[in-house]
Amino acid sequence: MSIEKGRAYFRQFGMEDRVREFTVSSATVELAALALGVEGARIAKTLSFKSGDGCILILAAGDARIDNHKFKEKFHMKAKMLTPDEVLSLVGHPVGGVCPFGINEGIDVYLDDSLKRFETVFPAVGSPSSAIELNLDELFKYSNAVEWIDVCKLPEAAE
């Protein structure tokens, strides 16, 4: 089970006790925010995109959306998300629980600047009912991120 891969990943760092599991779904930003009692923007959603040799993962704030122009400028390809079947086979976690922890080998992980607005964020840990609270340094370290990038846009502020 995918949550076990996520737990095992954090066990090697002595952090397994920080993994939170819920009796309700946290498969979407809205559901995760409700389960955790935090604003949706603090949910670090993991987006999975096709790449020439498999896939890449981008963690972004819950309220951020991919900016297709910025994505193409950064990666020199069109942003094309994986299908649910591709996510499970290529990444190793199901949709709703996708995260950069305990994933299959050879996947580049990027962190979007939209997350930098927060001291801590909440990515999933491999299942649609899990999360862990990490500060940005921990997120970078434990996600094995390649780099911070700017490929998202935030919603317009209400006036």
N, C-alpha and C positions, 0 to 999 in steps of 0.2 A: 504494500500500500504506500502511496506517495507521501503521506504524512510521516511515515516511518523513515523514509529517505531524508526528509527535512529534519526530523528529530535527530537522526544519526549524524547528520552533517553538523548540527550545533553541539551534539554530545562531545565531539572531538575537541571542542573549545571550552568545555565545561559550562555551556550556556543552554543546555536542553531545558532547564527549569524556566527559562524565559519564554518558551514557546507556549502560546495560548491556543486552546481548542475550545470551540463553542458548540452548544447544543442546537444552535440555529445556523443557517447558511451565512457565510461571509463571502459568497462567490462574486458579488458585484461591489463596486465602490459604496453604493448606498447601503447595502446589507452589512458590509464590513464596518462602516461608520456607525450604524445602529448597534451592532454587536459589541463594539469597543467603546461606544459613547464619546466619539470624537467627530470633528468635522470631516466631511468626505475628502477634502483636499489633502488631508494628512495620510490618506491611504496611498501607499506606494504601489500603484498597479503595475504589473509586468506585462508589457506588450510584446508579442512575438511576431517577427517578420521574416519572410523568405529572404535568403541571401544566395549568392552564387553557389556556395558549397554547403548549404543547409539552412541555418537560421541565425538570427541575432535577437537578443532580448534588450528592451529598453524599459527601465523603470522610470515612471513619471508620476507627478502628483495626481491625485484622484480627479481634480477638476481640469486637468490639462488635456489638450487634444493634439494629435500629431499635426504639424504644419507640413503639408506635402512638399512645398517648395524648399523649406529648410532641410527636410529629410533627404530629398534628392540631391541637394547641394552637398550635404555631408557624406552620403553613402554612394552617390553616383548611380542610383537605381530608384525605381518607383517603389513607394511604400506599399507592400502587399502582405497583408497579414496571413498567418497560417490558418488552415482549417482546424477544427477541433481534433480530428484524427491525426493531422500532421503535428499538432502541438504535443499530444501524448507520445507519439513515436519519436519525434525529434528532440523534444525537451525532456520528457520523462515525467511530467506532471500533467494532471487534467486541467482543462479550462476551468477557471474559477479558483484554482490553487496554484497557478503558474507563478514561479518565483525563481530566483537565481541560485537557490540553495539545494545541493544534492542533485544537480542536473546532469544530463549526459555530457560526455567530454566534447571539447572542441567548439563550444558556443561562446561567442563574444557577448559580454554584458556591458551595457552603457547606462549611465545615470543622467537623466535630464535635469537641467538647471531649475526646472519648475519645483523640484524638491527642496531647493536651497532656502526656501522661505520658512522652513520649519526646523526646530531643534531636533525633534524626533519624528519618525514616520513609521508606518505599520505595513510592511509587506506580508504576503501570505507565506506559508511554510509548507506548501506542497499539497494542500487539500482545500476544498471549498468551505472549510469551517475552521481555519487556523490563521494565526498571525503572530508576529513578534515585533516588539517595539525596539527600534535601533536608532542611535544618533547617526548623523551623516558620515562620520568617520568610520563607524562600525559598518554601516551599509556599504560603503566603498570597499572596505577590507573583506567582509564576509561574502559579498557578491562577486568578488574577484573582478571588479569592474575594470574595463580598459581605460575609460576616461569619463569625465563629465562632458556632456554635450548640450547643445541648444537646438532641439528639433521640435519643440512643442509651442503651442500658443495657449494662453490662459483666457478664460472668459472675460468679456468686457465688464468693467466695474459698472454697477448700476448707479445712475446719477440721480 
